[in-house]
Structure formats: C-alpha cells, structure tokens
Amino acid sequence: MSLLASIEEVFQSSQVDHADHPTLPGRFSFTNRIIECLLIFSLCHFLSYEGAAMTIPESKIAAQLYIFGGDAVKAGEPLNGYLKVAHDAGYQLVQGWLSYFESEELAVKLDGYLAAHQLSMPCAYAGGGMHTREAGDEAIHTILSQARIASRHGLKIIVHNPDPIGRKKTDEELAIQAQNLNRLGTELSKLGLQLAVHQHDVEMQDGAREWYHILEHTDPAKVFFCLDTHWVLRGKQDPCRLLESAGKRVVDLHLRNSKDGIWMEDFGLGDLDYQKIQAILERIDYQGYYTVELAYDPQTQVTRSLEENLRRSLGFVLNTFR
C-alpha cells in the first residue's frame, strides 16, 4: 500500500460517531490519527531505506570460466568439473563461450552439466573481426549459427569483443565495425537475444576512441555493453566515466581488481574503487549482471584454492553492490 493510501485509510477511520461516544472529545480522535499517520510515514521511510541497503540477488552474479584455462572453452568433460567448482563456491550463474553451442548435441550436453550443478548460463562470450565487411560477414555468420541454438537453451546475452588488429583502426574501419555491430545486434534481437560489446585495454587508446565510436555510432536499442572495468583501468581510462557515458546500455560487468597494478587472486579491495562504481550503478538503476572474471598475472601470489577465491569474490560482490 502506498503512503498516501495508508494516510487516507487512517483518516477515514478517524471519523468517529460521537452519538455513540458522547464522552469522547471531538479533537482527541483526530489528533491520535494524525500521530498514527506520522508513525506510518516513519515506518515507510525506514522500510524504504532498508530496501535500498539490500544486496543484489545472487541470481545476478556469475562466475566467468576464463580462470579455468583453455579447456573451459570446450563443452567437454573438464568443463563439468569446472562447473562443480563454481557451484561449490556458491554461484548460481556462470559465463562461458558461445562455442558451446556449435551443435545441438553439444548444447544438450551443456544443459546436462549445468543441471547437475544447479547452474544457469544467461551470457556467453564470442570474438570475431568486425572492422572489414569480409571479416564481419564471417563473424556474424558464425555467431548467428551458434546463437540460434543457444536461444533455445536459455541464453540471453552474447558478449562480443571485436577482434583487435595490432594497430589503431582507421576511421573507415571503425565505421564498418559499427555497421557490422548494428547488423549483428539487429539479427540477435530477432532471436530474443542482446548483443553486449566487451573491451580490453587496446580500445582505450586515444581517450577510448574505439569504444566511444561504438557507443556513438550504434543503435542503443540493438547494441549494448559489457564493461570490463579493470581492463578500462589498465588502458589508463576511468571506468566510472565510461559507465556514466553508457548508462543503461550496460547489461553486464566483468569484475576483478589489482593491488599495485597486479591482478589479485580474488575480487576484493584494491586499486579500483568499486564503491564509486556502485554509486553510479545505483544512480542509473543498473539491472544487469555482475560477472566475477578472475585472471592472474605472472606476479600474482596465489595462496588459496580457486574455489575459495571464487567464494571470497562472491562475498565481496554481495557486500559491495546493492
């Protein structure tokens, strides 16, 4: 019930028949009802505050399988073991690769693995060149052939990183890339799927020139974003600025952190201030996924099991975001 409705109900109930209560002062009942209204207001304010402080649902938090290594790219038996680790660490969601859906047979095998460990996979990652018409045609064909199968097996978002080419893309290549992303986003939307563009550090060169070109030259209704926050930092850009720029077009976040520039073994307090990111997410009413994507530098000191590091990372997400 809304506050206004509550006040109206209380006010209506304050109308006392003084013929039935001849000794009751006329203003006594009304004054008490006003006090009740103020108490209701205070209670509603308290509940609203408490609701704002609640953590995000665990059904929005995923473990990216990148940390398990090359075998995780294939829907083979090793994947089954990696999914068990994710489940035992407390996750309900994982994020893997679109290549799991190269055939219906592989997709059914994946379904069995996920069900065995009470997991779901709403997002999957795919690469592919987009900067030329030929590369775009090939990548779009491959992605769509797998997406048609994936759409029948619970997938919602395809996270796509246009391939880097070892140098800065020209203005013409960026224009073609944007056209190809619009094409892909349009076709995926017909399957009930969203396209979310991912980035590493190379797209951050020249003030995030490539990333901003995609943002400004693609259809906001068809092309969304998966912001990999720490890769933005490694690219010497501010993830808060990019998050503000993309706003509601961000549907997935890839999360990790570092200390003194070296990736940590778990996701926790470090160089990147996630409280600032949380404040922006709250402001834009973020409804997307929080994907823990651990990765280790050669200098990373690993002192715990991967299961424990994933569990600790999940706890940090729950304590940081809401």
Summary of the structure (lengths in Angstrom):
residues: 322
radius of gyration: 25.2
end to end distance: 23.8
largest distance: 91.1
contacts: 1017
relative contact order: 0.11
helix: 55%
strand: 14%
